[in-house]
């Protein structure tokens, strides 16, 4: 096999790949063996017709498509590696020559990783992190835990109150006629949850078990069932059971039940520490995102369309996998949302561009700072994967091929670069919230009136011009990726 590389415009390249004639012959024979059982030739039993007879009847190229597909799938990855180019897209394949007894020749048009002109990446200004956790936040977290550990007590000696959980029979009528979908039996409803249309649940407050009550409501004008939208309705309702949520008492016993601490005070302190850690992790992620976006804004790169399109399809494929884990196919999702795969691909284009640029600038930072990934770093990552999947480390290594291990090292370098730029930020005080009250607006207006008039003398204009000449700006010149074809 031989590979020739032709560089094209906009970070594209064309690989011309030539596969020896003997390999093509083997691929054609393989295609014949695969398909002969499906072909019926007069005078021969099904699957027993010689290859030459089939080729005479159906044409010499009858097995070319399968043969070409096999050869491309086998040869392209080797050719891409042999080319020595950093390919960042799926190939656009075009067959040049396919003829028995001759070399098989095809081209693969691919995108190459673009060069990044890295802007400022040290000392990027970010706001100081606010890691303060208030007593109210701690109390709310503990209240959430109390709700998780609440008991539902059956009530028989009083009427319905807000927040009660009731078992309900109901039937709805419009103009005295029952409507489809308006009837329910043994329906579980929490009063005040907003599960039903506005006003319905409020009118059940005070209802007694076993006694029918009428609830009068008006369906919203934008109600999903058009035949009911905007109409008045009466529901005949009967509460069959009432349950009340009973929260555990907030004391040392509760603390020892839900935590490893014996006292409520210790438990509260631990909750506060946990909230601080969560806030720190969240703000660290936000800070990294902010810094990387600032670096992108100050850097230059020209993204090939094919690179962007490949990333778009990768994102959609990732989405399909997540849906599959949730028991939903992509076809079902598209049916529910009323969209198409191509529409989804277009929707994720901004995300694809941002993902590519983030990766490219961090790779550039790693190169600029000569960030290295040690064997210890790789081993630690193998151990994390083994712990995550509950496997032996050696088994994880066996499952990963050379390409996956190379990708792992590159990912770790990018991760280190991200940590580096975050560690080298310049913290600035948090900006004060913009004044929006009438009083503040009036104060701003008064301040504006007191400002001195703009200088209009020639000397002042000259001084202003001198200042402008000294100012420098960095323009963003990244080329916007164009719309890709379906």
C-alpha positions as CSV (number, residue, x, y, z in Angstrom):
1,X,0.0,0.0,0.0
2,X,1.2,3.5,-0.8
3,X,-0.1,6.9,0.4
4,X,0.3,10.3,-1.2
5,X,-0.7,13.5,0.6
6,X,-1.9,16.7,-1.2
7,X,-2.4,19.7,1.0
8,X,-5.6,21.7,0.2
9,X,-6.9,25.1,1.3
10,X,-8.6,25.7,4.7
11,X,-6.6,23.0,6.6
12,X,-7.8,20.2,4.3
13,X,-5.8,17.4,2.6
14,X,-6.4,14.7,0.1
15,X,-4.8,11.3,0.6
16,X,-4.4,9.1,-2.5
17,X,-4.3,5.5,-1.3
18,X,-3.2,2.7,-3.6
19,X,-3.8,-0.9,-2.6
20,X,-2.0,-3.8,-4.5
21,X,-3.9,-5.8,-7.1
22,X,-3.5,-9.0,-5.1
23,X,-5.3,-7.5,-2.2
24,X,-8.1,-6.4,-4.4
25,X,-8.4,-10.0,-5.8
26,X,-8.6,-11.4,-2.3
27,X,-11.3,-8.9,-1.4
28,X,-13.3,-9.8,-4.5
29,X,-13.0,-13.5,-3.7
30,X,-14.1,-12.8,-0.1
31,X,-17.2,-10.9,-1.4
32,X,-18.0,-13.8,-3.8
33,X,-17.9,-16.3,-0.9
34,X,-20.0,-14.0,1.2
35,X,-22.7,-13.5,-1.4
36,X,-22.8,-16.6,-3.6
37,X,-25.4,-18.3,-1.4
38,X,-27.9,-15.5,-2.3
39,X,-27.4,-15.9,-6.1
40,X,-29.4,-18.3,-8.3
41,X,-27.9,-19.2,-11.7
42,X,-29.9,-21.5,-14.1
43,X,-28.3,-25.0,-14.2
44,X,-26.6,-24.6,-10.7
45,X,-27.9,-25.2,-7.2
46,X,-28.2,-22.1,-5.1
47,X,-24.8,-21.1,-3.8
48,X,-22.9,-23.4,-6.2
49,X,-22.5,-21.2,-9.2
50,X,-18.8,-20.4,-10.1
51,X,-17.6,-16.8,-9.6
52,X,-16.8,-16.4,-13.3
53,X,-20.4,-17.5,-14.3
54,X,-21.9,-15.0,-11.9
55,X,-19.6,-12.2,-13.2
56,X,-20.6,-13.1,-16.8
57,X,-24.3,-12.9,-16.0
58,X,-24.3,-9.9,-13.7
59,X,-21.2,-8.0,-14.8
60,X,-17.5,-8.0,-13.8
61,X,-18.2,-5.5,-11.1
62,X,-20.9,-7.5,-9.3
63,X,-18.6,-7.9,-6.2
64,X,-16.7,-4.6,-6.4
65,X,-18.8,-2.7,-3.9
66,X,-18.4,-5.2,-1.1
67,X,-14.7,-5.6,-2.0
68,X,-14.1,-1.9,-2.0
69,X,-15.8,-1.4,1.4
70,X,-13.7,-4.2,2.9
71,X,-10.5,-2.7,1.5
72,X,-11.2,0.8,2.6
73,X,-12.2,-0.2,6.1
74,X,-9.0,-2.2,6.4
75,X,-6.6,0.1,4.6
76,X,-7.7,3.7,5.6
77,X,-6.7,3.6,9.3
78,X,-3.2,2.4,8.3
79,X,-3.0,5.0,5.5
80,X,-4.0,7.8,7.9
81,X,-1.3,6.8,10.3
82,X,1.3,6.4,7.5
83,X,0.5,9.8,6.1
84,X,1.9,11.4,9.3
85,X,-0.9,14.0,9.3
86,X,-3.0,15.0,12.3
87,X,-6.4,14.1,10.9
88,X,-9.4,15.5,12.8
89,X,-12.4,14.5,10.6
90,X,-14.0,11.5,9.1
91,X,-12.8,10.9,5.5
92,X,-14.8,11.7,2.4
93,X,-14.0,8.7,0.2
94,X,-14.0,8.7,-3.6
95,X,-12.9,5.6,-5.6
96,X,-10.5,6.4,-8.5
97,X,-9.7,2.9,-9.9
98,X,-11.3,-0.5,-9.2
99,X,-10.6,-3.2,-11.9
100,X,-9.7,-6.8,-11.5
101,X,-6.0,-7.4,-12.0
102,X,-5.1,-3.7,-11.2
103,X,-4.3,-1.8,-8.1
104,X,-7.3,-0.4,-6.2
105,X,-7.0,3.4,-5.9
106,X,-9.1,5.8,-3.9
107,X,-8.9,9.2,-2.3
108,X,-9.8,10.4,1.2
109,X,-10.4,14.1,1.8
110,X,-9.8,14.9,5.4
111,X,-9.5,17.9,7.7
112,X,-6.2,18.5,9.4
113,X,-5.8,20.0,12.9
114,X,-5.5,23.7,12.5
115,X,-2.7,25.8,13.9
116,X,-3.5,27.9,17.0
117,X,-2.1,31.3,17.5
118,X,-2.3,31.3,21.2
119,X,-3.3,34.6,22.9
120,X,-2.9,35.5,26.6
121,X,-3.4,32.5,28.8
122,X,-1.6,33.5,32.0
123,X,-3.0,36.1,34.3
124,X,-6.6,36.0,32.9
125,X,-8.8,38.1,35.1
126,X,-11.5,36.2,37.0
127,X,-13.7,37.2,39.9
128,X,-12.8,35.9,43.4
129,X,-14.6,32.8,44.4
130,X,-17.3,33.3,47.0
131,X,-17.3,30.2,49.2
132,X,-19.4,31.5,52.1
133,X,-22.2,29.3,53.1
134,X,-25.0,30.9,55.1
135,X,-26.9,29.5,58.0
136,X,-30.0,29.6,55.8
137,X,-28.3,27.3,53.3
138,X,-27.3,24.9,56.0
139,X,-30.8,24.9,57.5
140,X,-32.4,24.2,54.0
141,X,-30.0,21.3,53.4
142,X,-31.0,19.8,56.8
143,X,-34.7,20.5,56.0
144,X,-34.3,18.5,52.8
145,X,-32.9,15.6,54.8
146,X,-35.8,15.8,57.2
147,X,-38.2,15.6,54.3
148,X,-36.4,12.5,53.0
149,X,-36.8,10.8,56.3
150,X,-40.4,11.9,56.9
151,X,-43.2,9.4,57.6
152,X,-46.6,9.5,56.0
153,X,-49.3,9.2,58.7
154,X,-52.8,8.3,57.8
155,X,-55.4,10.9,59.1
156,X,-59.0,10.1,59.8
157,X,-60.2,12.8,62.3
158,X,-59.9,16.0,60.3
159,X,-60.5,17.6,56.9
160,X,-57.9,18.1,54.1
161,X,-55.2,20.7,54.7
162,X,-52.5,22.1,52.4
163,X,-49.6,19.7,51.8
164,X,-51.7,16.7,52.6
165,X,-51.4,13.6,50.4
166,X,-54.9,12.5,49.4
167,X,-56.4,9.6,47.5
168,X,-59.0,11.0,45.2
169,X,-61.9,10.0,42.9
170,X,-63.0,12.7,40.5
171,X,-65.0,13.2,37.3
172,X,-65.1,16.4,35.3
173,X,-68.1,18.0,33.4
174,X,-68.4,20.8,30.9
175,X,-71.9,22.2,30.4
176,X,-73.1,19.2,32.4
177,X,-71.6,16.6,30.1
178,X,-68.7,14.4,31.2
179,X,-65.6,14.9,29.0
180,X,-63.0,12.3,27.9
181,X,-60.0,12.0,30.1
182,X,-61.7,13.9,33.0
183,X,-62.2,10.9,35.3
184,X,-59.8,9.4,37.8
185,X,-60.1,6.7,40.5
186,X,-57.8,6.3,43.5
187,X,-55.7,9.2,42.2
188,X,-52.8,10.2,44.4
189,X,-52.5,14.0,44.8
190,X,-50.5,16.3,47.1
191,X,-52.5,19.4,47.8
192,X,-50.5,22.4,46.8
193,X,-48.2,20.6,44.3
194,X,-49.7,22.3,41.3
195,X,-50.3,19.0,39.5
196,X,-53.8,20.0,38.5
197,X,-55.0,23.2,36.8
198,X,-55.0,26.4,38.9
199,X,-57.6,26.6,41.6
200,X,-58.4,22.8,41.7
201,X,-56.3,21.8,44.6
202,X,-57.1,24.9,46.7
203,X,-60.8,24.0,46.6
204,X,-60.1,20.6,48.1
205,X,-58.8,22.2,51.3
206,X,-61.5,21.5,53.9
207,X,-62.9,18.5,52.1
208,X,-63.9,15.6,54.4
209,X,-63.2,11.9,53.8
210,X,-66.1,10.2,51.9
211,X,-68.1,13.4,51.2
212,X,-68.5,14.6,47.7
213,X,-67.4,18.2,46.9
214,X,-67.7,20.2,43.7
215,X,-64.7,22.0,42.4
216,X,-65.3,24.7,39.8
217,X,-62.4,25.7,37.6
218,X,-61.6,27.3,34.2
219,X,-59.2,25.6,31.9
220,X,-56.3,27.8,30.7
221,X,-56.7,29.3,27.3
222,X,-53.5,27.6,26.2
223,X,-54.6,24.2,27.6
224,X,-53.1,21.3,25.5
225,X,-56.6,19.8,24.8
226,X,-58.1,22.4,22.5
227,X,-61.7,21.3,23.1
228,X,-61.3,22.3,26.7
229,X,-59.2,25.4,26.4
230,X,-60.7,28.4,28.1
231,X,-63.9,26.5,29.2
232,X,-65.5,26.4,32.6
233,X,-65.7,22.9,34.2
234,X,-67.1,21.3,37.3
235,X,-65.4,18.3,39.0
236,X,-67.2,16.1,41.4
237,X,-64.6,14.9,43.8
238,X,-64.5,12.5,46.7
239,X,-61.5,12.3,49.0
240,X,-61.1,8.6,50.0
241,X,-58.0,8.9,52.3
242,X,-55.7,11.6,53.8
243,X,-52.0,11.2,54.7
244,X,-49.9,13.8,56.4
245,X,-46.2,14.1,56.2
246,X,-44.6,13.9,59.6
247,X,-41.1,15.3,59.8
248,X,-38.6,13.9,62.4
249,X,-37.8,16.2,65.3
250,X,-34.7,18.2,64.8
251,X,-32.5,17.0,67.6
252,X,-29.4,14.9,68.4
253,X,-31.3,11.7,67.8
254,X,-32.1,12.8,64.2
255,X,-28.5,13.8,63.6
256,X,-27.2,10.4,64.7
257,X,-29.8,8.6,62.6
258,X,-28.9,10.4,59.3
259,X,-25.2,10.9,59.8
260,X,-22.0,9.6,61.5
261,X,-22.3,12.3,64.2
262,X,-23.9,12.1,67.7
263,X,-25.0,15.7,68.1
264,X,-27.0,18.1,65.9
265,X,-24.2,20.7,66.3
266,X,-21.6,18.3,64.8
267,X,-24.0,17.4,62.0
268,X,-24.6,21.0,61.1
269,X,-20.9,21.7,61.0
270,X,-20.4,18.7,58.6
271,X,-23.3,19.9,56.4
272,X,-21.6,23.3,56.2
273,X,-18.3,21.7,55.2
274,X,-20.0,19.6,52.5
275,X,-21.8,22.7,51.1
276,X,-18.5,24.6,51.0
277,X,-16.9,21.7,49.1
278,X,-19.8,21.5,46.6
279,X,-19.7,25.3,46.1
280,X,-15.9,25.1,45.6
281,X,-16.2,22.4,43.0
282,X,-19.0,24.2,41.2
283,X,-17.2,27.5,41.1
284,X,-13.9,25.9,40.1
285,X,-15.7,24.4,37.0
286,X,-17.2,27.8,36.2
287,X,-13.8,29.4,36.6
288,X,-12.2,27.0,34.2
289,X,-15.0,27.6,31.7
290,X,-14.6,31.4,32.0
291,X,-10.8,31.2,31.6
292,X,-10.9,28.9,28.6
293,X,-13.5,31.1,26.9
294,X,-11.2,34.2,27.5
295,X,-8.2,32.4,26.0
296,X,-10.3,31.4,23.0
297,X,-11.4,35.0,22.5
298,X,-7.8,36.1,22.5
299,X,-6.5,33.3,20.2
300,X,-6.8,32.7,16.5
301,X,-7.6,29.5,14.6
302,X,-9.3,28.5,11.4
303,X,-11.6,25.5,11.9
304,X,-12.2,23.3,8.8
305,X,-15.9,22.7,8.1
306,X,-15.3,18.9,8.0
307,X,-13.8,19.0,11.5
308,X,-16.8,20.9,12.9
309,X,-19.3,18.5,11.2
310,X,-17.5,15.5,12.6
311,X,-17.7,16.9,16.1
312,X,-21.4,17.7,15.6
313,X,-22.1,14.1,14.7
314,X,-20.0,12.9,17.6
315,X,-22.2,15.0,20.0
316,X,-25.4,13.6,18.5
317,X,-24.1,10.1,18.8
318,X,-23.2,10.7,22.4
319,X,-26.8,11.9,23.0
320,X,-28.1,8.7,21.3
321,X,-26.0,6.6,23.7
322,X,-27.4,8.5,26.7
323,X,-30.9,8.0,25.5
324,X,-30.2,4.3,25.1
325,X,-29.1,4.1,28.7
326,X,-32.4,5.6,29.7
327,X,-34.3,3.1,27.6
328,X,-35.2,5.4,24.7
329,X,-34.1,5.1,21.1
330,X,-33.1,8.0,18.9
331,X,-36.1,7.3,16.6
332,X,-38.5,7.6,19.6
333,X,-36.8,10.8,20.8
334,X,-37.1,12.4,17.3
335,X,-40.8,11.4,17.2
336,X,-41.5,12.9,20.6
337,X,-39.7,16.2,19.8
338,X,-40.8,16.4,16.2
339,X,-37.3,17.0,14.9
340,X,-34.9,15.3,12.5
341,X,-31.3,14.1,12.9
342,X,-30.1,16.9,10.6
343,X,-31.9,19.5,12.7
344,X,-30.2,18.1,15.8
345,X,-26.9,18.2,14.1
346,X,-27.4,21.9,13.2
347,X,-28.6,22.7,16.8
348,X,-25.4,21.4,18.3
349,X,-23.1,23.3,16.0
350,X,-22.3,26.1,18.5
351,X,-21.5,23.4,21.1
352,X,-19.3,21.6,18.6
353,X,-17.3,24.7,17.8
354,X,-16.8,25.6,21.4
355,X,-15.7,22.1,22.3
356,X,-13.2,22.0,19.4
357,X,-11.8,25.5,20.3
358,X,-11.5,24.6,24.0
359,X,-9.5,21.5,23.2
360,X,-7.3,23.2,20.7
361,X,-6.3,26.1,23.0
362,X,-5.6,23.8,25.9
363,X,-3.4,21.6,23.7
364,X,-1.6,24.7,22.6
365,X,-1.1,25.7,26.3
366,X,0.2,22.2,27.1
367,X,2.7,22.5,24.2
368,X,3.7,26.1,25.2
369,X,4.4,25.1,28.8
370,X,5.9,21.8,27.8
371,X,3.4,20.0,30.1
372,X,4.3,16.3,30.4
373,X,2.2,13.3,31.3
374,X,4.2,10.8,33.4
375,X,3.7,7.1,33.6
376,X,2.6,7.7,37.2
377,X,-0.2,9.9,35.8
378,X,-1.3,7.2,33.4
379,X,-1.2,4.5,36.0
380,X,-3.3,6.7,38.4
381,X,-5.9,7.1,35.6
382,X,-5.9,3.4,34.9
383,X,-6.6,2.9,38.6
384,X,-9.5,5.4,38.6
385,X,-11.0,3.5,35.6
386,X,-10.6,0.2,37.4
387,X,-12.3,1.5,40.5
388,X,-15.1,3.0,38.5
389,X,-15.9,-0.2,36.6
390,X,-14.9,-2.5,39.5
391,X,-12.3,-4.3,37.4
392,X,-8.7,-5.3,37.9
393,X,-6.2,-2.6,36.6
394,X,-4.5,-5.2,34.3
395,X,-7.9,-6.0,32.7
396,X,-8.5,-2.3,32.0
397,X,-5.1,-2.1,30.2
398,X,-5.9,-5.2,28.2
399,X,-9.2,-3.7,27.0
400,X,-7.6,-0.5,25.9
401,X,-5.8,-0.5,22.5
402,X,-2.8,1.6,21.6
403,X,-5.0,4.3,20.1
404,X,-7.1,4.5,23.3
405,X,-3.9,4.7,25.4
406,X,-2.5,7.5,23.2
407,X,-5.8,9.3,23.5
408,X,-5.8,8.9,27.3
409,X,-2.3,10.6,27.5
410,X,-3.5,13.5,25.3
411,X,-6.6,13.9,27.5
412,X,-4.5,14.0,30.6
413,X,-2.2,16.7,29.1
414,X,-5.3,18.8,28.3
415,X,-6.6,18.3,31.8
416,X,-3.2,19.4,33.2
417,X,-3.3,22.5,30.9
418,X,-6.7,23.4,32.2
419,X,-5.5,23.1,35.8
420,X,-2.5,25.3,34.9
421,X,-4.5,28.2,33.4
422,X,-6.8,28.1,36.4
423,X,-3.9,28.2,38.8
424,X,-2.4,31.2,37.0
425,X,-5.5,33.5,36.9
426,X,-5.5,37.0,38.3
427,X,-8.3,37.3,40.9
428,X,-10.3,40.6,40.9
429,X,-13.0,41.8,43.3
430,X,-16.5,40.7,42.4
431,X,-18.3,43.4,40.4
432,X,-21.1,45.2,42.3
433,X,-24.6,44.5,41.0
434,X,-25.9,47.1,38.6
435,X,-28.2,49.7,40.2
436,X,-31.7,49.3,38.9
437,X,-33.9,51.2,41.3
438,X,-35.5,54.5,40.4
439,X,-33.5,56.2,43.1
440,X,-30.3,54.7,41.7
441,X,-31.2,55.7,38.2
442,X,-31.9,59.3,39.3
443,X,-28.6,59.4,41.1
444,X,-26.8,58.2,38.0
445,X,-28.6,60.9,36.0
446,X,-27.6,63.6,38.5
447,X,-24.0,62.4,38.3
448,X,-24.1,62.5,34.5
449,X,-25.4,66.1,34.6
450,X,-22.4,67.1,36.8
451,X,-19.8,65.7,34.5
452,X,-17.7,68.3,32.7
453,X,-18.5,69.0,29.0
454,X,-16.4,67.2,26.4
455,X,-13.3,69.2,25.4
456,X,-13.6,70.6,21.9
457,X,-10.4,72.7,21.6
458,X,-7.8,71.6,19.0
459,X,-5.3,70.9,21.7
460,X,-7.8,68.7,23.6
461,X,-8.7,66.9,20.4
462,X,-5.0,66.3,19.6
463,X,-4.4,65.0,23.1
464,X,-7.4,62.6,22.7
465,X,-6.0,61.4,19.4
466,X,-2.6,60.7,21.0
467,X,-4.3,58.6,23.6
468,X,-6.2,56.6,21.0
469,X,-3.1,55.9,19.1
470,X,-1.5,54.3,22.2
471,X,-4.4,51.9,22.8
472,X,-4.0,48.5,21.3
473,X,-6.6,45.8,20.9
474,X,-6.5,42.2,19.9
475,X,-9.0,41.3,17.2
476,X,-10.6,37.9,17.1
477,X,-10.1,36.5,13.6
478,X,-11.3,33.0,13.9
479,X,-13.2,32.0,10.8
480,X,-16.8,31.0,11.4
481,X,-17.5,27.5,10.2
482,X,-20.0,27.4,7.4
483,X,-23.2,25.3,7.4
484,X,-22.3,21.7,6.5
485,X,-24.2,19.5,4.2
486,X,-26.5,16.7,5.4
